[in-house]
Amino acid sequence: MDNFKAVYKILSTLEKSMDLPEADMEAIDHKALDISKERWCHYIEMMLDVGYIKGASVKRDISGSMRVECNDLRITLKGLEYLQENSIMQRMYNAARGIKEFVPGL
């Protein structure tokens, strides 16, 4: 799965779970996204670093392996803004692609 698609999937699932007591972690774990556990840990760490999510902590053991602990993982306002901007850009891309199909030579 593409990096940004995986991040978008995690964030959109967290956004949809705002009405629920807790997020469905099985829907966004590394198995569901078909990526390695290490890559998934890096995604969570990056989203924590930029403030897109909260409720998780990333720990490293002596060997350097990462482990993520999720305690009530939630999307933040900044994460919601990312989803909004990304969906607007996707609609613009799709519209431009549609125009290109109708106008030869573009």
N, C-alpha and C positions, 0 to 999 in steps of 0.2 A: 504494500500500500504506500502511496506517495506520502511524504512527510506531512505536507500541509493538509491533505485529506484526513490523515489520522488525527492530527490536532483538531481539525474542524469537527470530526466525528465525536471526539471526546468532549469538546466544548458544547456542541449541539445536544448531545445526550445529557450533559449536566444542566443545560438550559431547560430541557424538557422535564427534568426531574425536580424542578423548583417547586412544583405543586405536591411533591411526595415527601414523606418523612426522611428518606435517604435515597441517594443515587443507586442505580443498578450497576454495581461495579462489574458484574459479569458481561454486561453489554459493551464495556469499554476496556476490558483487560487485554493483555497482549495476545491472548488466544483469539478473542473476538475480532481483533484488528489484524490478525495474521502477521504479527511482527515478533521479533525476539523480545524477551523480557527485559534485556538490557536497553534496547531501543525505547521500549515503553517507559522505563525508569527515566531515561534521558528526556523524553517528552514531558513527563510530569515535572521533572526538575526545571526544565526551561519555562514551562507555564507558570510554575511557582515563582521563578526568578522575575518574570515580567509582570506578575500580578494578575494573570488570567484566572487562576484558581486559588483556593485556600482549603485548608483542612487536610493537608498531607505533609509528610516530612520525609526527606531523603536521607538515608544513612549509608555510610560505607563501612565495610568491615576491614579487618587488617589486610586482607588480600586485595582490597580495592573494589570488591564487588558491591554493587549498589542494591539497596533494598528500600522500597517505598512503603510507608505505613500511611494508610488513608483512614482518617478519623473524620467522618462527615464531610467528604469531599464535595465542594460547591464551586460554582462559577461566580466570578466577581463582576462588578460593573464594567471593569476594563475588559473582561472576557466577553461580556455581552456586546460591548462596542466592537470588538474584533469580529464577532459573528455578523453584526450588522454591516460593517464595512466590507467584509468578505462576500456577503450575499449581494450587495449592490454591485461590486466589481464583477461577480459572476454573471449577473443579469446584463451588465454592459458588454461583457465579452460575448455572451450568447447573442445579443442584439447585433453586435458588429459582425459576428460570424454569419448571421442570417442575411445581413445586407450584402456581404461579400458574395454569397451564393447567388443573389439576384442580379448583381451588377458585375458583368464580366470585366476582367482586366484590373480589378482592385487587388 
